Amino acid sequence: MGREFEMVASLTSGVESRNGAWSFIRDFAAHWAGALEPGDGWAEADLAAAEERLGLRLPLALREAYLLLGRREELTSNHDVLLNPAELYVDATKEALVFRHENQGAASWGILLDELGDEDPAVFIRADLADKSAERWEGWLERLSLAFVEIVLSESLQADGEPCDFMADFDDDGIELLQQHCVRMPFPAYPIGDEGFGIGWFLGPDVLLRNDDGMALLARGRTEEDLDRIRDLIPGDWLNDHR
C-alpha cells in the first residue's frame, strides 16, 4: 500500500498475536478511516456494568476491542452490527455470549460460555433458521482478536460515502484476474471447519477486496479512481459502476 502503511506486512503481524491485531487495526484505521482516539472505545465502567448485568467476566480480548474501538461504528457496524456493552447477551440455548448480529438478523456471532475464561477465545457463528432445532454454533475464527480484524476489514468495504462496490456471481475467469492483478492477503482461511466455503482477502493498488468463495466480490478503493482501476482490471457487473 502507501509508504506510511504496508498492509500486507502489518496484517502478517496482526494475525500472529492479540497485540498484533490491535496494532493492525490502529494502522488500518489511520490509513483508511481516521486515527483511533481515546474516546473511540467504551469506558471500563460500561464493561463492568455489562459484566454485572450478565453475571460473567468478559474475555480479555473482547474487553480490549471494546476499549479500543467499540464506539467507532464506521469501523464496526456499517453492515453487520457490533453490539454495545449494554446489548451483550447470552443466547437462548445458554451456550454462547453474543456480541454481533448480521444486519438482517440472519446470523449472530458469539463466544462459547465455557471458553469465556480464555484471553482470546474462538468465535462461532449461528444462522437464524426457520427450523430452530437445526441451528448450531459453527466455527468462524480461531481467535476473537482475529475476528475483530475481520470485522474492521469487512465493514470498511461497505462504508457510507466511500468508494465501495460489489459484484455478484463472481466466476472462475474473475477469480483468475483477481489472482493475476492482486496479492492474496495473509489472513487465515475461514469459516473454520467448512471445506465447501471460504473467504479470501486480496490487495490491489490502493484497493482492498474480499472474495466470498466466488459468490461475490467486494471492493473498496482509497479513491474512486483506484476503484475504477480495479473495475477495469476485473470487468463484470459491478453494482455501483455508473460510468
Salt bridges, closest charged atoms under 4 A:
GLU4 OE2 - HIS31 ND1 3.19
ASP40 OD2 - ARG72 NH1 2.81
GLU44 OE1 - ARG63 NH2 2.30
GLU51 OE1 - ARG57 NH1 3.21
GLU51 OE2 - ARG63 NH1 2.95
GLU64 OE1 - ARG18 NE 2.64
GLU74 OE2 - ARG72 NE 2.47
ASP80 OD1 - HIS79 ND1 3.08
ASP80 OD2 - ARG100 NH2 3.64
GLU95 OE2 - ARG126 NH1 3.42
GLU119 OE1 - ARG18 NH1 3.34
ASP120 OD2 - ARG143 NE 3.27
ASP128 OD1 - LYS132 NZ 2.20
GLU135 OE1 - ARG126 NE 3.05
GLU135 OE2 - LYS132 NZ 3.01
GLU155 OE2 - ARG100 NH2 2.88
GLU162 OE1 - ARG220 NH2 3.30
ASP165 OD2 - ARG231 NH2 2.83
ASP212 OD1 - ARG210 NE 2.74
GLU224 OE2 - ARG231 NH1 2.98
ASP226 OD1 - ARG229 NH1 3.05
ASP228 OD1 - ARG231 NH1 2.59
ASP228 OD1 - ARG243 NE 3.54
ASP232 OD1 - ARG243 NH2 3.05
ASP241 OD1 - ARG243 NE 2.84
